[in-house]
Amino acid sequence: MGDYIMSELKSLKKSQALIKDVRGQGLMIGIVLNEDKARHIVEAAIREGLLVNTAQPNVIRLLPPLIVTKAQAKEAITVLKKVMDFMKKSALLALVATPDMSYC
């Protein structure tokens, strides 16, 4: 199952500029980010029901149980993608926002 998760995360890396590298051994997996945003991603993932941890300011640690199913792994990767997409969208909005803009 570790090979499957690593493969899926490496595919996710291609569409997520925030991901610098994916590395690990078995089910111990680290997602290295280009920015120190691991804490923000971990907090958002936990709100979405995915328990992950941060190893360093730029590393997300995944340590699923040995009995994790393929369906559960897919769901976890979907949550990570959703969180990273949201962060990307939020960063883009912050770039174009000006102090005089009001949001209703």
C-alpha positions in Angstrom: 0.0 0.0 0.0 3.0 2.3 0.6 4.0 2.1 -3.0 0.5 3.0 -4.1 0.3 6.0 -1.8 3.8 7.2 -2.9 2.8 6.8 -6.6 -0.4 8.8 -6.1 1.4 11.6 -4.2 4.0 11.8 -6.8 1.2 12.2 -9.4 -0.3 14.9 -7.2 3.1 16.7 -7.1 2.8 17.3 -10.9 -0.3 19.4 -10.4 0.7 21.1 -7.1 3.5 23.6 -7.3 3.6 23.6 -3.5 5.0 20.1 -3.4 8.7 19.9 -3.7 9.3 16.2 -3.1 7.6 13.0 -1.8 9.7 10.6 0.1 9.4 7.7 2.5 9.7 4.1 3.3 6.7 1.8 3.4 3.8 3.7 5.0 6.1 6.3 6.6 5.8 9.1 4.1 6.8 12.8 4.0 5.6 15.5 1.7 8.3 18.2 1.4 6.8 21.6 0.5 8.4 24.5 -1.3 7.2 26.8 1.5 6.8 26.6 5.3 3.1 25.9 5.1 2.9 22.4 6.6 1.2 23.6 9.7 -1.6 25.3 7.7 -2.1 22.3 5.6 -2.2 19.9 8.6 -4.7 22.1 10.4 -7.0 22.2 7.3 -6.6 18.5 6.7 -7.6 17.8 10.3 -10.7 20.0 9.8 -11.5 17.8 6.8 -11.2 14.6 8.9 -7.7 13.6 7.8 -5.2 13.1 10.6 -1.7 14.1 9.5 1.2 15.7 11.2 4.0 18.1 10.5 7.6 17.0 10.9 9.2 20.3 10.0 7.7 23.7 8.9 7.9 22.5 5.3 7.2 18.7 5.7 3.8 17.0 6.1 4.1 13.5 7.7 1.8 10.7 6.8 1.8 7.6 8.9 -1.4 5.6 8.1 -2.1 2.3 10.0 -0.8 -0.9 8.5 -4.4 -2.0 7.8 -5.2 1.1 5.6 -7.3 0.2 2.6 -6.9 1.5 -1.0 -10.2 3.3 -0.6 -9.0 5.1 2.6 -5.7 6.0 0.9 -7.6 7.5 -2.1 -9.8 9.5 0.3 -6.8 10.8 2.1 -5.1 11.9 -1.1 -8.4 13.5 -2.2 -8.5 15.5 1.0 -4.8 16.6 0.6 -5.5 17.7 -2.9 -8.6 19.7 -1.8 -6.7 21.4 0.9 -3.8 22.3 -1.4 -6.2 23.6 -4.1 -7.9 25.8 -1.5 -4.6 27.1 -0.3 -3.5 27.9 -3.9 -6.8 29.7 -4.6 -6.5 31.6 -1.3 -3.0 32.7 -2.2 -4.1 33.9 -5.6 -7.0 35.9 -4.0 -4.5 37.4 -1.6 -2.3 38.5 -4.5 -5.1 40.4 -6.2 -6.9 41.7 -3.1 -6.4 45.4 -2.2 -7.1 47.0 1.2 -10.0 48.9 -0.2 -11.9 45.8 -1.4 -14.9 44.9 0.6 -16.3 41.4 0.7 -19.9 40.7 1.3 
